[in-house]
Amino acid sequence: MRVSVKTGLPLTRVPRFLFSLSKALEEIRRDVGGATWASLYQQRPAAAEGAIFKREWFRYFREQPVLKRVVMSWDTAFKTGAENDFSACTIWGVAENGYYLLWFWRDKVEFPELKRRMMWLASEYKPDPSAQPAVHTSRSTT
């Protein structure tokens, strides 16, 4: 049985009022746990609240705090086909009271454009050169 991601109710054409079933489904969800529920009943193996990062941990800020340093993180790929992975970048600010996502980018680009994007972002955000890079490159076989 597939279930709506937003409401948690079964995805079906039967009117909603017929679902006093929702109590039974809630019991099942409580019994099997969030990850199993998301995988088996909602057809998405990762729970909406996240497996590592919880949604409630994220907040918006109006004024950027004083940053101790800026870190740029990349996950790169080099092809633009529909079956190929995206390249992605996140730029984080480290402050006294936590970490701030300053900017993110994701696109399918070939290497020359990826290099231009890296250079532009480095000049805009001036990441800390002493940060040890963790390099991950997705390489498609197609």
C-alpha positions as a Markdown table, in Angstrom:
| # | Residue | x | y | z |
|---|---|---|---|---|
| 1 | Met | 0.0 | 0.0 | 0.0 |
| 2 | Arg | 1.5 | 3.4 | -1.0 |
| 3 | Val | 1.0 | 6.3 | 1.4 |
| 4 | Ser | 1.1 | 10.1 | 0.8 |
| 5 | Val | 4.4 | 11.7 | 1.9 |
| 6 | Lys | 2.5 | 14.9 | 3.1 |
| 7 | Thr | -0.4 | 13.4 | 4.9 |
| 8 | Gly | 0.8 | 9.8 | 5.7 |
| 9 | Leu | -2.6 | 8.5 | 4.4 |
| 10 | Pro | -2.8 | 5.8 | 1.8 |
| 11 | Leu | -2.6 | 6.9 | -1.9 |
| 12 | Thr | -5.9 | 5.7 | -3.3 |
| 13 | Arg | -9.1 | 7.0 | -4.9 |
| 14 | Val | -11.2 | 6.0 | -2.0 |
| 15 | Pro | -12.5 | 9.1 | -0.1 |
| 16 | Arg | -10.5 | 10.2 | 2.9 |
| 17 | Phe | -13.3 | 9.8 | 5.4 |
| 18 | Leu | -13.2 | 6.0 | 4.9 |
| 19 | Phe | -9.8 | 5.9 | 6.5 |
| 20 | Ser | -10.4 | 5.2 | 10.1 |
| 21 | Leu | -7.7 | 3.0 | 8.9 |
| 22 | Ser | -5.3 | 5.8 | 9.7 |
| 23 | Lys | -5.2 | 4.8 | 13.3 |
| 24 | Ala | -4.2 | 1.2 | 12.3 |
| 25 | Leu | -1.6 | 2.6 | 10.0 |
| 26 | Glu | -0.2 | 4.9 | 12.7 |
| 27 | Glu | 0.1 | 1.8 | 15.0 |
| 28 | Ile | 2.0 | 0.0 | 12.2 |
| 29 | Arg | 4.2 | 3.1 | 11.7 |
| 30 | Arg | 5.0 | 3.2 | 15.4 |
| 31 | Asp | 5.7 | -0.5 | 15.5 |
| 32 | Val | 8.0 | -0.8 | 12.5 |
| 33 | Gly | 9.8 | 2.6 | 13.0 |
| 34 | Gly | 10.4 | 5.6 | 10.7 |
| 35 | Ala | 12.9 | 4.2 | 8.3 |
| 36 | Thr | 11.0 | 1.0 | 7.6 |
| 37 | Trp | 7.7 | 2.9 | 7.3 |
| 38 | Ala | 9.2 | 5.3 | 4.8 |
| 39 | Ser | 10.7 | 2.5 | 2.8 |
| 40 | Leu | 7.9 | -0.1 | 2.8 |
| 41 | Tyr | 4.8 | 2.1 | 3.0 |
| 42 | Gln | 5.8 | 5.3 | 1.3 |
| 43 | Gln | 8.2 | 3.8 | -1.3 |
| 44 | Arg | 11.1 | 6.1 | -0.3 |
| 45 | Pro | 13.9 | 4.5 | 1.6 |
| 46 | Ala | 15.0 | 7.7 | 3.4 |
| 47 | Ala | 12.7 | 9.1 | 6.0 |
| 48 | Ala | 11.6 | 12.7 | 5.4 |
| 49 | Glu | 13.2 | 13.9 | 8.6 |
| 50 | Gly | 16.5 | 12.6 | 7.4 |
| 51 | Ala | 18.7 | 9.7 | 8.5 |
| 52 | Ile | 21.6 | 11.9 | 9.6 |
| 53 | Phe | 20.5 | 15.5 | 9.7 |
| 54 | Lys | 17.2 | 16.4 | 11.4 |
| 55 | Arg | 15.0 | 19.0 | 9.7 |
| 56 | Glu | 14.5 | 20.8 | 13.0 |
| 57 | Trp | 18.2 | 21.5 | 13.3 |
| 58 | Phe | 18.0 | 23.9 | 10.3 |
| 59 | Arg | 17.1 | 27.5 | 10.8 |
| 60 | Tyr | 17.2 | 30.6 | 8.7 |
| 61 | Phe | 19.3 | 33.6 | 9.6 |
| 62 | Arg | 18.7 | 37.3 | 8.8 |
| 63 | Glu | 22.1 | 38.6 | 9.5 |
| 64 | Gln | 25.2 | 36.5 | 8.8 |
| 65 | Pro | 27.2 | 36.0 | 12.0 |
| 66 | Val | 30.9 | 36.7 | 12.3 |
| 67 | Leu | 32.6 | 33.6 | 10.7 |
| 68 | Lys | 35.8 | 32.0 | 11.9 |
| 69 | Arg | 36.3 | 30.4 | 8.6 |
| 70 | Val | 34.5 | 29.3 | 5.3 |
| 71 | Val | 34.6 | 25.8 | 3.9 |
| 72 | Met | 33.7 | 24.8 | 0.4 |
| 73 | Ser | 32.6 | 21.1 | -0.2 |
| 74 | Trp | 32.3 | 19.5 | -3.6 |
| 75 | Asp | 30.9 | 16.3 | -5.0 |
| 76 | Thr | 31.8 | 16.3 | -8.7 |
| 77 | Ala | 30.7 | 14.5 | -11.9 |
| 78 | Phe | 31.8 | 15.3 | -15.4 |
| 79 | Lys | 29.0 | 14.3 | -17.8 |
| 80 | Thr | 25.7 | 15.9 | -18.6 |
| 81 | Gly | 23.5 | 13.0 | -19.7 |
| 82 | Ala | 20.2 | 12.1 | -18.1 |
| 83 | Glu | 21.7 | 9.0 | -16.5 |
| 84 | Asn | 24.7 | 10.8 | -15.1 |
| 85 | Asp | 25.1 | 12.3 | -11.6 |
| 86 | Phe | 24.9 | 16.0 | -10.7 |
| 87 | Ser | 27.9 | 17.9 | -9.5 |
| 88 | Ala | 27.2 | 19.7 | -6.2 |
| 89 | Cys | 28.8 | 22.3 | -4.0 |
| 90 | Thr | 28.0 | 23.6 | -0.5 |
| 91 | Ile | 29.6 | 26.5 | 1.1 |
| 92 | Trp | 29.6 | 26.6 | 4.9 |
| 93 | Gly | 30.5 | 29.3 | 7.4 |
| 94 | Val | 31.9 | 28.2 | 10.8 |
| 95 | Ala | 30.9 | 30.6 | 13.7 |
| 96 | Glu | 31.1 | 30.5 | 17.5 |
| 97 | Asn | 27.5 | 29.2 | 17.7 |
| 98 | Gly | 27.4 | 26.7 | 14.9 |
| 99 | Tyr | 27.6 | 26.1 | 11.2 |
| 100 | Tyr | 25.8 | 28.1 | 8.5 |
| 101 | Leu | 25.0 | 27.0 | 5.0 |
| 102 | Leu | 25.9 | 30.1 | 3.0 |
| 103 | Trp | 25.3 | 28.8 | -0.5 |
| 104 | Phe | 24.7 | 25.6 | -2.5 |
| 105 | Trp | 24.8 | 24.7 | -6.1 |
| 106 | Arg | 23.9 | 21.6 | -8.1 |
| 107 | Asp | 24.0 | 21.0 | -11.9 |
| 108 | Lys | 25.1 | 18.7 | -14.6 |
| 109 | Val | 28.0 | 20.3 | -16.3 |
| 110 | Glu | 31.1 | 19.2 | -18.2 |
| 111 | Phe | 34.6 | 19.8 | -16.7 |
| 112 | Pro | 35.3 | 23.2 | -18.2 |
| 113 | Glu | 32.1 | 24.7 | -16.8 |
| 114 | Leu | 32.7 | 22.9 | -13.5 |
| 115 | Lys | 36.2 | 24.4 | -13.2 |
| 116 | Arg | 34.8 | 27.9 | -14.0 |
| 117 | Arg | 32.1 | 27.4 | -11.3 |
| 118 | Met | 34.8 | 26.4 | -8.8 |
| 119 | Met | 37.0 | 29.3 | -9.5 |
| 120 | Trp | 34.1 | 31.8 | -9.3 |
| 121 | Leu | 32.8 | 30.4 | -6.0 |
| 122 | Ala | 36.3 | 30.4 | -4.5 |
| 123 | Ser | 36.7 | 34.1 | -5.5 |
| 124 | Glu | 33.3 | 35.0 | -4.1 |
| 125 | Tyr | 33.5 | 33.1 | -0.8 |
| 126 | Lys | 37.2 | 32.8 | -0.2 |
| 127 | Pro | 37.2 | 29.4 | 1.6 |
| 128 | Asp | 39.9 | 28.6 | 4.1 |
| 129 | Pro | 42.8 | 27.0 | 2.2 |
| 130 | Ser | 43.9 | 25.1 | 5.2 |
| 131 | Ala | 40.7 | 23.0 | 5.3 |
| 132 | Gln | 41.6 | 19.4 | 4.3 |
| 133 | Pro | 39.7 | 18.5 | 1.2 |
| 134 | Ala | 37.6 | 15.3 | 1.1 |
| 135 | Val | 37.5 | 14.5 | -2.6 |
| 136 | His | 34.7 | 12.5 | -4.1 |
| 137 | Thr | 34.2 | 12.2 | -7.8 |
| 138 | Ser | 31.4 | 10.3 | -9.4 |
| 139 | Arg | 32.5 | 8.7 | -12.6 |
| 140 | Ser | 29.9 | 7.3 | -15.0 |
| 141 | Thr | 30.7 | 4.3 | -17.1 |
| 142 | Thr | 28.3 | 5.5 | -19.8 |
